[in-house]
Amino acid sequence: MSKDLDIRVYPINEPKGNTLAFANVSVGDLAAIRGIRVMNSEKGMFVTMPQSESKSGVYHDTAFPITSDLRKEINAEVLAEYERQSSLAPDDRGYEKPEAVTSGRSADDIQLDVKVFPLAEVKGSTLAFASATLDETVAIRGIRIVNSEKGDFVSMPQSKDKHGDYHDIAFPLLGDVRKAVSKAILIEHEQMSTERKQGIGQRFADGKEQAARRTAPERTSAAKRAPGIGE
């Protein structure tokens, strides 16, 4: 595997729909992607990355490999692991608890690219959405900037299980990389907020100046028409 993939597939014992299994994939020391699906269709089985639905009803990948070659490799490995796991008795399936990821690399060794999308109208605790790309290899979408009593913080994209508990769908594997992503997103959001406030202030000042220019001739004309003392 070109990116040191750790793939774990969990077949559904009695599928009631098109979903045959769920899979988790870790890409080297970069990121983990959870909630990948093995799907069945008339044309055969295929793999989908975890998805979220937009307000317009369109589905988008929440996390995914950037290059088509890596995506093809992940898809092939997931399907191969599904075949292996589904051939086992249910009691024989499963994996040992994964070891904590250790790496000689730090956040300084990984190229980060973050983008922030502030909400036009904030109606709850979510202030903005963000995305992050790690080493031009894995993209994570649907990250949230959340406001709390203790200040703003960054939340990785999450899903809710049948018990009502939330779990991260995708996240950087190294702790200092996760901190670096959060810090970069918060800095970008703060800069955008400052620029937005300055822009509003400048537009307000420009509006006052334009209003003054429009009314100034009227006041001058009125002053010329006003009768002097003793007239």
C-alpha positions, -999 to +999 in steps of 0.1 A: +000+000+000+015+033-011+003+053+019+005+027+046-032+022+048-049+006+078-082-007+067-109-023+089-142-035+075-173-044+095-199-064+075-236-060+085-249-095+095-283-090+079-283-060+055-317-045+051-307-021+024-279-014+000-253-009+027-233-041+032-206-030+056-189+000+072-152+006+070-126+027+088-094+038+071-063+054+084-039+070+059-004+067+072+001+092+101-021+118+084-058+111+091-085+086+099-117+084+079-147+067+095-181+057+082-170+046+048-196+023+032-195-008+011-226-006-011-244-030-034-260-021-067-271-037-099-236-032-113-219-047-083-203-035-051-187-001-047-173+021-019-185+055-008-168+080+014-187+093+044-212+119+032-233+148+045-265+163+030-267+200+022-298+221+026-305+217-011-305+179-007-272+173-024-248+149-008-211+157-005-181+137+007-171+147+042-136+133+040-118+117+011-084+111-005-073+139-028-057+119-056-077+095-078-050+069-075-051+068-037-089+067-038-088+037-062-063+020-039-085+026-009-116+013-027-099-018-038-084-026-004-118-020+013-136-043-011-109-070-006-111-067+032-149-069+030-146-102+011-122-115+037-143-105+067-176-116+052-161-151+046-156-155+083-181-165+109-196-134+126-179-144+159-145-146+142-147-112+127-131-081+141-098-066+149-075-059+178-076-025+193-054-002+171-022+010+186-017+047+191-002+063+161+034+074+166+055+092+141+088+110+138+069+138+120+053+168+136+029+194+124+058+214+109+065+185+086+029+183+073+015+208+047-017+222+059-043+241+039-074+254+056-104+273+044-131+290+065-167+298+055-184+320+080-222+318+083-241+348+070-265+345+099-255+328+131-286+313+148-269+288+171-235+280+185-219+273+151-201+303+137-186+289+106-177+258+086-141+249+076-121+225+055-086+212+059-063+194+035-033+174+049-002+170+028-023+173-004-034+138+004-065+138+026-093+164+027-116+169+056-148+189+051-176+199+075-154+211+103-172+235+126-161+266+145-183+265+176-189+292+202-191+283+239-189+300+273-152+291+273-146+306+239-145+294+203-133+259+195-130+236+165-150+205+161-142+178+135-172+165+114-193+142+135-221+116+131-246+104+157-250+067+164-282+049+174-275+055+211-274+093+205-236+096+210-215+116+186-183+104+170-158+121+148-160+110+112-126+122+102-097+137+121-059+141+120-042+112+137-013+131+153-023+152+183-001+181+174-014+181+139-050+183+151-040+212+173-023+229+144-054+225+122-076+239+149-052+269+155-050+276+118-088+276+114-094+298+144-067+323+132-082+324+097-117+329+111-105+357+134-088+375+105-119+372+083-141+385+111-117+415+116-117+422+079-155+420+078-159+444+107-134+468+091-152+465+058-186+473+075-170+503+093-155+516+061-187+512+042-205+531+070-180+559+069-182+561+031-220+562+034-218+591+058-194+610+036-216+605+005-246+616+024-228+647+035-218+655-001-254+651-013-268+674+014-241+701+014-252+719-019-288+719-006-277+736+027-255+761+007-284+770-016-307+774+013-282+797+030-281+819-002-319+821-003-322+829+034-329+867+040-302+886+058-308+906+089-327+938+083-341+927+049 
